[in-house]
Structure formats: structure tokens, C-alpha cells
Amino acid sequence: MQEDRSQIWKRPSEEQHLLSRRDIGTEMANLGLAQNGDKSQSQVEYRYRDDAGHLESTNPQSLPERTPPTPGHREYKVYKRRWFGLMQLVLLNIIVSWDVSIATVLVVDLRSFNLCLRSQWLSYSPVANTAATFFSTSPSIVNWLSTSFLFAFVVASPVTFYILHKSGPRLAIIIASVLILLGNWFRYGGTRSKPASFGLVMFGQILIGLAQPFVLAAPTAYSGLWFSPRGRVSATAIASLANPFGGALGQLINPFLATSPSDIPNMTLYIAIISSVATIPSFFIPRAPPTPVSASSTHMRPNITRQISLLVRSPTFWLVFLPFSVYVGFFNSLSSLLTQILTPYNYSETESGIAGALLILVGLVAAAITSPIIDRSKAYLLLIRILVPIIAIFYVSFIWAPPSKSVVAPYIICSILGAASFSLVPVALEWLVEVTWPVGPELSSVVCWAGGQLLGGVFIIISDALEDGGDAKPPFNMHKALVFEAVVACVVVPAALALGWVGEATNKRLAVDKGVTVGQGRGSGNGEGEDDR
């Protein structure tokens, strides 16, 4: 008789013990013994069934389709419904990035001149420039407006972690959907009011900014809950990198929706309607799979205080956090200021837009190639050590790209920066989950993304302050800002190169999924394949 699914979930939780550092160290030693062929070390066999119904065993001597399972084995399976939740997470990341990247333009008749306030994020400066019939405000105001949602991300991060820890990714996705829905319609109301209410528009922007961490930090938690060890990196990459893809879509679409200031309300309406429709499926995502999809997903997690303590005392975490947050911050800064960087050297807005598109689209293609490879090879550390120096080298190279006055240099450098940066994101996030286990994936993800968004806002402000004046050659160039980026990018390289030499570098969660655990609860060992539901 088939067991009740609720009991399948309960039994592992009741039998699992909370792993201490000593337990984890024992497990790692056990893994080494098992891999070296120590016959005295027992190993529980775990079998994973993939989408095609094929079995893979953690016992290298076992041929799952032919060999009887070992006593005490457990078979895990994935469910097709996981793709529904993943695609909704992808959709919301696209929408929230598109939403926050819209240039909000308000043209006000203020005494004897027109004041056009514009906010630009990612690739939306072309829309703002077209809409701005007259611009009379300082670049500092522009850049402060463009960083508002970055700081909103940081404000919402503690709540995001709490929701992901206590309730899982489903509730986080629903909260994001509600904030996106409200933010879009508040923003539309601001554009339609007479006169246009910039305050209401910005309130809507901030609501959308508050929604972003709930969907940007959720992929590692979702992939750990729904995907087997062979699919986690790819799932995290698909959901995480959908966010910048939304900015790329905005660059391509919004210039056609808003060719003049009078088009801004209609553009805002169209995007509000699209965003509203996109939020509906969030309410139908299952909370969790009927049965665990991996051995590690059955372990009880430490409480919040214990997780924070484990994370902050992990040297490996800090060695990954530094380059990750700095490079995410520079990506945000470079994306926001690319037009401001290139146009003083007589590059057109179209050429700047193409450079921004290459930064994103080439990065997406590269991540689509590297993520499945890492899923199978688990060579997280090797790829991190390769990518971080590459990123630093090309930030240094970018110093001389604008003065070359040839589009070739910016296009090539942006393409390589995008490829390396996008490939690094899912690998770094997933490897942090592995080496900091049993800390939940949501904590390291939220902290890393919050660090990247915070530094992104700080870097934009610093770059704005480093902009040369009108008497420079060329006027208003950002050479000093590029030098600043290059120096900081190089400073964090030693942190990545120290990985493996300083701190732990063992894939702890993967070891548990291989069945080399102490006190591992025994499963039912049913032979079911993937559930079609």
C-alpha cells in the first residue's frame, strides 16, 4: 500500500538530527573514505529519477535499472509541476526588472523653465532622452532617482529572508506579485493625474523595488526545494538571469512605446496591464513537492540565529561575498551609466544601447552554456577562480575603450564582461549553499544580492561625483569613474583566489545527497518515477 505523502514528509524530519560542525566534519571524512574505497565505511544508497524516468545511483557499483537496491536505500523523484513555479519565477523576474527600468519622466512648468525629472535604470536612458524636451536638473538628482529601487531592495532584504526561511518561496512570490501589481497602478495613477504626480510615480517605483528581493533571492531556495542535485545550478541560473533579461526587453520595446512625453502615460498603462496579467499564476504555485526531491531537502535547518552565526563565521562566505557583491554592484552601475560614459566621446545613444544589450544578451547565452556543465561537473570553485580575474581584467581594459572612439572596443569588452559576470552569478550562489550547509540557501542568497544592490547604488553615486566638469577634455567624461571601477575590481580578486586555501571548500550538501551521512533517516524506497501532476 502506498504511504500517505504527509507521512513521507514527516518521517525524515522526525528522524533527522540537526547537524553540528562535528557531524558535518564526520560526514566529509566519511565521504572521503567512501570515495577511496574504504569497505568499512557504510554508505546509504540514494537513487534519483530524472525527467525521462532514468535512475541514477549514488552507489558507483550499482546499475539502478538492473541492480537491486541496497538495504535502507531511498529513491527520490522530481515532479513536472516544478517547471510551472520556475517559469512563474522567471516571468516575475523579467517583469520586475522591466518595471524598475522604466524611465519615469515628469515634465513640469516651473516658473520660467521646464523641469524634466528622469530616472534611468539599466537600459532606459534612450526613452528618457527622447521624452525629455528640456532638461534642467543636476546629474546627482538623476542618479539618486535611478538608485531608489536599489536601496529599496536592501530595506526589504531582512523580511525576504524571514519569509523564505519560515514559509518558503511560494509566499515570497505571492508578496512580490502583490507589490508589483500595486506599484504599477500607483505609477500609472501618477502619470494620469493633473498635473502629473511625480511623488506618486516614485511611490509606485519604490513598491516595485521592494518586490524585487522576493523574486531575485528566491531561485536558490526554489531550486533546492524542487530540483535534484543535477538541475539546481541550471534552475538558479534560469530564474536569476531572467532579471537582467527583463531590462534588455525594456530597451528593445519601450522606445517604441514612448517616442514623446505624451506617450509616457500610455506606456505606463501597457506595462501595468502586462504586469498585472503576469502576477496571476503566482497564486497557483504549489507550496512544496509531495515528497522530497533530494536527501538534503529532508534535513531540519538551524534556527535563524544559528544560521546567521554559522554564515558570519564562515571565511568562505566572505571570500565569495566580496567579489560577488562588488561585481553585481559594478554591473548595476555600468548598466545605468553606460550612455553617460560613452556619449562624451561622440558615441550615439543607439551605439550605447547596443553595448548595453550585448552586456546582457551575451551574458545570458554564456550562462546558458556554463550552468548545465557545472550541474554535471560540480566544478564550482574552478570556474569562480577563472571568472573573477577575467572580470577584473576587462574592467581595467574598459578604461581605454571610450577614448578609442571605435565601437569595436566597447562592444567586445561589454560582451566579455557580460559573459563572465552572468556565468559567475548562479555558480557563486549555488556553491555558497554547498559550502555553508546546513545554512539555508535563502540566507546567503539574500545577503549577497543585498550587498550587490547596495554597492550598485553606492557606485552610481561615487561615479557621479567623479564625473569631470564642462571644462574637461572631453567635457563631462567619466574617466575617473572607470579608473575607480578597475581598481576596486582588482582589489577583490585575491579573495576569490584564496578560496580553497582559506576556509572550507567542501560541497557539504552534495555529500548528503550522495548518501554519505551520519544518522540518515531511511526512506521508503518506492520505485515511482516522475509524477505527471
Buried (B, 14 or more C-beta within 10 A) or exposed (E): EEEEEEEBBEBBEEBBEEBEEEBBBBBBEBBBBBBEEEEEBEBBBBBBBBBEEEBBBBBEEBEBEEEEBBEBBBBBBBBEBBBBBBBBBBBBBBBBBBBBBBBBBBBEEEEEEBBBBBBBBBBBBBBBBBBBEEBEEEBEBBBBBBBBBBBBBBEBBEBBBBBBBEEBBBBBBBBBBBBBBBBBBBBBBBBBBEEBBBEBBBBBBBBBBBBBBBBBBBBBBBBBBBBBBBBBBBBBBBBBBBBBBBBBBBBEBBBEBBEEBEBBBBBBBBBBEBBBEBBEBBEEBBEBBBBBBBBBBBBBBBEBEEBBEBBEEBEBBBBBBBBBBBBBBBBBBBBBBBBBBBBBBEBEBEBBBBBBBBBBBBBBEBBBEBBBBBBEEBBBBEBBBBBBBBBBBBBBBBBEBBBEEEBEBBBBBBBBBBBBBBBBBBBBBBBBBBBBBBBBBBBBBBBBBBBBBBBBBBBBBBBBEBBBEEEBEBEBBBBBBBBBBBEBBBEBBEBBBBBBEEBBBBBBBBBBBBBBBBEBBEBBBEEEBBEEE
